[in-house]
Amino acid sequence: MIKASAKLSTRGNSLAVTIPKDLLEATGFRQGDDLSLLARDDGVIEISHAAPDEAALDAAFEWSLGRYSQAYADMAK
């Protein structure tokens, strides 16, 4: 496990955090990577590599959930 600290800085109308090099090397993150961010209820932000076309996968799941809601309900029993 690698532990580091960082500060939030202003970037335009947003806030940004700089990730130290050793953490980047440990995770394999590279400039330009698509990332997935998850804000947990306990205040932790999880950052991970985004799945390829994650938005398209989410849209397909939402469509199938609407189209086959009864099948999902039956499988959940």
C-alpha positions as CSV (number, residue, x, y, z in Angstrom):
1,M,0.0,0.0,0.0
2,I,1.2,3.5,-0.9
3,K,0.0,6.4,1.1
4,A,0.4,10.1,0.1
5,S,-1.2,13.4,0.7
6,A,-2.3,16.1,-1.7
7,K,-4.2,19.4,-1.8
8,L,-7.1,20.6,-3.9
9,S,-6.3,23.5,-6.2
10,T,-8.4,25.6,-8.4
11,R,-8.5,24.8,-12.2
12,G,-11.0,27.1,-13.9
13,N,-14.4,26.6,-12.2
14,S,-13.4,23.2,-10.8
15,L,-11.1,21.8,-8.2
16,A,-8.2,19.5,-9.1
17,V,-5.9,17.2,-7.2
18,T,-2.4,16.2,-8.3
19,I,-1.7,12.5,-7.9
20,P,1.9,11.8,-6.9
21,K,4.1,9.9,-9.3
22,D,4.5,6.8,-7.1
23,L,0.8,6.4,-6.9
24,L,0.4,6.8,-10.6
25,E,3.1,4.1,-11.2
26,A,1.4,1.8,-8.7
27,T,-2.0,2.1,-10.4
28,G,-1.0,2.4,-14.0
29,F,-2.9,5.6,-14.5
30,R,-1.6,7.7,-17.4
31,Q,-2.4,11.1,-18.8
32,G,-5.5,11.0,-20.8
33,D,-7.0,7.9,-19.2
34,D,-10.7,7.7,-18.7
35,L,-11.4,7.3,-15.1
36,S,-14.5,6.3,-13.0
37,L,-15.2,8.3,-9.8
38,L,-17.4,7.0,-7.0
39,A,-18.3,9.1,-4.0
40,R,-19.1,6.8,-1.1
41,D,-21.4,7.7,1.8
42,D,-18.4,7.7,4.2
43,G,-16.8,10.6,2.3
44,V,-14.3,8.4,0.4
45,I,-13.8,9.0,-3.3
46,E,-12.8,5.9,-5.2
47,I,-10.9,6.4,-8.5
48,S,-10.5,3.5,-10.9
49,H,-9.9,2.9,-14.6
50,A,-13.2,3.4,-16.5
51,A,-14.5,0.4,-18.3
52,P,-14.4,0.8,-22.1
53,D,-17.5,2.6,-23.2
54,E,-18.9,2.6,-19.6
55,A,-21.6,5.1,-20.6
56,A,-22.8,2.9,-23.4
57,L,-22.9,-0.2,-21.1
58,D,-24.9,1.8,-18.5
59,A,-27.3,2.9,-21.2
60,A,-27.7,-0.6,-22.5
61,F,-28.4,-1.9,-19.0
62,E,-31.0,0.8,-18.3
63,W,-32.7,-0.1,-21.6
64,S,-32.8,-3.8,-20.8
65,L,-34.0,-3.1,-17.3
66,G,-36.9,-1.1,-18.8
67,R,-37.6,-3.7,-21.5
68,Y,-37.3,-6.8,-19.4
69,S,-38.2,-5.6,-15.9
70,Q,-40.4,-8.6,-15.3
71,A,-37.6,-11.0,-16.2
72,Y,-35.2,-9.2,-13.8
73,A,-37.9,-9.4,-11.1
74,D,-38.4,-13.1,-11.7
75,M,-34.6,-13.8,-11.5
76,A,-34.4,-11.9,-8.2
77,K,-36.8,-14.3,-6.5
